[in-house]
Amino acid sequence: MSAFDIITYISALIIPLFILFTVVYGLARKVKVYESFISGAKESLPTIFSIFPYIAAIFIAIKGFQASGALEFFRDHVFGGLLTALNVPIEIFMLAMIKPLSGSAATGVFTDIVRTAGPDSLATLMAAIIIGSAETTFYVISIYLGAVGIKKSRYLVAVCLIADFIGIIVSIVIAQAVFKYI
């Protein structure tokens, strides 16, 4: 059995073992595990209902931005020349724009980059680093601020977007530096 097989086996068992440990530990402490779980689930419903409008607004904004053609316009006509001059694959622009809005959409874009550019391409390497280093800013902000009920975020959005921008730029620079030697 190879190390890869062992890691795959452990990965498949880790969540079921964690759940089993939690149940056994709760029973050992004489906690009514199922009742505690149901109680926690009931308490989560008001939180879900309070953050739903924020999440819905984000998804509507993302789909509107994509459906309007604005994303493609910016990619092709506004930033296309700059990206080419900086040796940044055009596909990275799409990922960089989507990542702060939606993690699942960013994963879809990443999958397309891997499929079209290949697993060993500069675009895939940059995309992988961006996926791992940037945050789904608007989603996280909507969840946190919506759950707490904060209406005015003041400088939070700007600071988070600046951090995302810096993360994306650093990801591109690192990928270009590392990819030279691969």
C-alpha positions as CSV (number, residue, x, y, z in Angstrom):
1,M,0.0,0.0,0.0
2,S,1.5,3.3,-1.1
3,A,1.6,6.5,0.9
4,F,-1.0,8.0,-1.5
5,D,-3.4,5.1,-0.8
6,I,-2.9,5.5,3.0
7,I,-3.6,9.2,2.8
8,T,-6.7,8.5,0.6
9,Y,-7.9,6.0,3.1
10,I,-7.4,8.3,6.1
11,S,-9.1,11.2,4.3
12,A,-12.2,9.0,3.7
13,L,-12.4,8.1,7.3
14,I,-11.6,11.4,9.0
15,I,-15.1,12.9,9.0
16,P,-17.0,9.7,10.1
17,L,-14.4,9.2,12.8
18,F,-14.9,12.8,14.0
19,I,-18.6,12.3,14.2
20,L,-18.2,9.0,16.0
21,F,-15.8,10.6,18.5
22,T,-18.2,13.5,19.1
23,V,-21.1,11.1,19.8
24,V,-19.1,8.8,22.0
25,Y,-17.6,11.8,23.9
26,G,-21.0,13.3,24.4
27,L,-22.4,9.9,25.7
28,A,-19.5,9.5,28.0
29,R,-20.2,13.0,29.5
30,K,-23.9,12.0,29.8
31,V,-25.0,14.6,27.2
32,K,-28.2,13.9,25.3
33,V,-26.4,14.1,21.9
34,Y,-29.4,13.9,19.6
35,E,-31.4,16.4,21.6
36,S,-28.5,18.8,21.8
37,F,-28.0,18.6,18.0
38,I,-31.7,19.3,17.4
39,S,-31.7,22.2,19.8
40,G,-28.7,23.7,18.0
41,A,-30.4,23.2,14.7
42,K,-33.5,25.0,15.9
43,E,-31.4,27.9,17.1
44,S,-29.8,28.2,13.7
45,L,-33.0,28.9,11.8
46,P,-33.4,32.6,12.9
47,T,-29.8,33.1,11.8
48,I,-30.4,31.5,8.4
49,F,-33.5,33.7,7.9
50,S,-31.7,36.9,8.9
51,I,-28.8,36.4,6.5
52,F,-30.8,35.0,3.5
53,P,-31.5,38.5,2.1
54,Y,-27.8,39.3,2.0
55,I,-26.9,36.1,0.3
56,A,-29.8,36.5,-2.2
57,A,-28.5,40.0,-3.0
58,I,-25.0,38.7,-3.7
59,F,-26.2,36.0,-6.1
60,I,-28.5,38.4,-7.9
61,A,-25.6,40.8,-8.3
62,I,-23.2,38.1,-9.6
63,K,-25.7,36.8,-12.1
64,G,-26.6,40.3,-13.3
65,F,-22.9,41.2,-13.8
66,Q,-22.3,38.0,-15.8
67,A,-25.6,38.2,-17.8
68,S,-25.1,41.8,-18.7
69,G,-21.8,41.0,-20.5
70,A,-19.9,43.5,-18.3
71,L,-17.5,40.9,-17.0
72,E,-16.5,39.9,-20.6
73,F,-16.3,43.5,-21.7
74,F,-13.9,44.4,-18.9
75,R,-11.9,41.3,-19.5
76,D,-11.6,41.7,-23.2
77,H,-11.6,45.4,-23.8
78,V,-10.5,47.2,-20.7
79,F,-7.9,44.9,-19.1
80,G,-7.0,42.6,-22.0
81,G,-4.0,44.5,-23.2
82,L,-2.6,45.1,-19.7
83,L,-2.9,41.4,-18.9
84,T,-1.2,40.4,-22.1
85,A,1.6,42.9,-21.4
86,L,2.1,41.5,-17.9
87,N,2.1,37.9,-19.1
88,V,-1.1,37.1,-17.2
89,P,-3.4,34.7,-18.9
90,I,-6.8,36.3,-19.7
91,E,-8.6,33.5,-17.8
92,I,-7.2,34.8,-14.5
93,F,-9.2,38.0,-14.8
94,M,-12.4,36.1,-14.7
95,L,-11.3,34.2,-11.6
96,A,-10.0,37.3,-9.9
97,M,-13.4,39.1,-10.5
98,I,-15.5,36.1,-9.4
99,K,-13.5,34.9,-6.4
100,P,-14.5,37.8,-4.0
101,L,-18.2,37.2,-4.9
102,S,-18.7,33.4,-4.9
103,G,-16.5,30.5,-4.0
104,S,-18.6,28.0,-5.9
105,A,-18.5,30.2,-9.1
106,A,-14.7,30.6,-8.6
107,T,-14.4,26.8,-8.4
108,G,-16.3,26.5,-11.6
109,V,-14.1,29.0,-13.3
110,F,-11.0,27.2,-11.9
111,T,-12.3,23.9,-13.3
112,D,-12.7,25.5,-16.7
113,I,-9.2,26.9,-16.6
114,V,-7.7,23.5,-15.7
115,R,-9.8,21.8,-18.5
116,T,-8.9,24.4,-21.2
117,A,-5.4,25.4,-20.3
118,G,-4.1,22.1,-18.9
119,P,-3.0,21.1,-15.4
120,D,0.6,22.3,-15.8
121,S,-0.1,25.7,-17.4
122,L,0.7,29.1,-16.0
123,A,-3.0,29.9,-15.9
124,T,-3.8,26.8,-13.8
125,L,-0.9,27.5,-11.4
126,M,-2.0,31.1,-10.9
127,A,-5.6,30.1,-10.6
128,A,-4.8,27.5,-7.9
129,I,-2.8,30.0,-5.9
130,I,-5.6,32.5,-6.2
131,I,-8.2,30.0,-5.1
132,G,-6.2,29.2,-2.0
133,S,-5.2,32.7,-1.1
134,A,-8.2,34.9,-1.8
135,E,-11.5,35.1,0.1
136,T,-15.1,35.2,-1.0
137,T,-15.3,38.6,0.5
138,F,-18.9,39.6,-0.2
139,Y,-20.2,36.2,0.9
140,V,-18.3,36.3,4.2
141,I,-19.2,39.9,4.9
142,S,-22.9,39.2,4.2
143,I,-22.9,36.2,6.5
144,Y,-21.0,37.9,9.4
145,L,-22.7,41.2,9.2
146,G,-26.1,39.7,8.5
147,A,-25.8,37.3,11.4
148,V,-24.8,40.1,13.8
149,G,-27.2,42.6,12.3
150,I,-24.7,45.3,11.5
151,K,-26.1,47.6,8.8
152,K,-23.1,50.0,8.3
153,S,-19.9,48.3,7.4
154,R,-17.9,51.5,7.2
155,Y,-14.5,50.7,5.7
156,L,-14.8,46.9,5.9
157,V,-15.7,46.3,2.3
158,A,-12.9,48.5,1.0
159,V,-10.3,47.0,3.2
160,C,-11.4,43.4,2.3
161,L,-11.3,44.2,-1.4
162,I,-7.9,45.8,-1.1
163,A,-6.7,42.6,0.7
164,D,-8.2,40.5,-2.1
165,F,-6.5,42.6,-4.7
166,I,-3.1,42.3,-2.9
167,G,-3.6,38.5,-2.5
168,I,-4.4,38.1,-6.2
169,I,-1.4,40.3,-7.3
170,V,0.9,38.3,-4.9
171,S,-0.5,35.0,-6.3
172,I,0.3,36.1,-9.9
173,V,3.8,37.2,-9.0
174,I,4.5,34.0,-7.1
175,A,3.1,31.8,-9.9
176,Q,5.3,33.6,-12.5
177,A,8.4,33.3,-10.3
178,V,7.8,29.6,-9.5
179,F,6.7,28.6,-13.0
180,K,9.9,29.8,-14.5
181,Y,11.7,27.0,-12.7
182,I,9.3,24.2,-13.4
